[in-house]
Amino acid sequence: MSKQEVPYKIYLTEDEMPKAWYNLRADMKNKPAPLMNPGTHKPMTAEELGQVFCAELVQQELDDTTPFIEIPDEIRKFYKMYRPSP
């Protein structure tokens, strides 16, 4: 078997940029435990999470069924302007 060299950076054209995030939990057979409220020791509600995250992130955090979550246009435009690389 020949050794393949892994590229240091992978450059994507604008049409290759991702249009959705993949929600791994949608395909998990054993779902992870919910986030726990440190004060009540009960699963956090959307209202409690809303004190820390914006509404879109709360919805994503509590979603165990949707496999792909569309990336908002504002974020996709930013990705086209600047995209960090490892």
N, C-alpha and C positions, 0 to 999 in steps of 0.2 A: 504494500500500500504506500502511495507517495504522500509525503508530508505537504499539506497545503498551508500556505502562509495566510494568516488572518490579517486583513488590512487594519492599519492604525486608525484610519477614519473612513467612514462611509458617507459619501455625499449623495444627497437626494435632490432631484429636480423638484420644482414646485408641484408638479402633478403626481409625484411619488410620495409627497408628504402625507402622514397619516390623517385620516378624517374622523377617526373614532378611537377612543381608548377601549382596551379589552378588559372586561370585568371578570377576573379569574373566578370569583366566587360563584358566578352563574353556572359554571361547569363542575364545581366541587361537589362530591357526594356527601362529604362531611363538612358542613358549613362551620366557619370559625365562630367562636363564642362572641356574643355582642360586647360592645364597649360597656364597661361598668362605671357607674357613677361612684366616685370614691367616698362621697358623703352618705349615700343611701345604700350602697352595695347592691343596687338593682340595675338592670340594663338601662342605658341612657335613652331618653326619648328624643324625638326630632327637635323639640323645643329646647332641651338642654344642650344638644349639639349645636343648635343655632346660636348659642352664646359664644361659641368658639369658631365655627365655620360659617361660610356663606350658605344660602339656601340650596344652591346647586350641589355643593359638596356634601351637605347633609343628605340630600336625596341619593347621591351616589353611594355614600357610606352605608345607608340602610337598604340599598337595593341588592338583593341576592339572586335575582332572576334575569336581569337584562344583560346579555353577553357583550354587547357593544354600546358604548355611551358616546354620542356624537360630541366632538370637540367644538366648542363655540367658535364662531367666525372670528371674534376678536383675538382669541388665542391662536388660531390658525394663521391669521395675518401677522401676529408677532413671531410665530415660528418661521415664517418666510423671511422676516427681517433679521432675526437672530435665533439660532438654534444651538444650544450648548452641546458639546461633545465630550466624551470621557477623556 
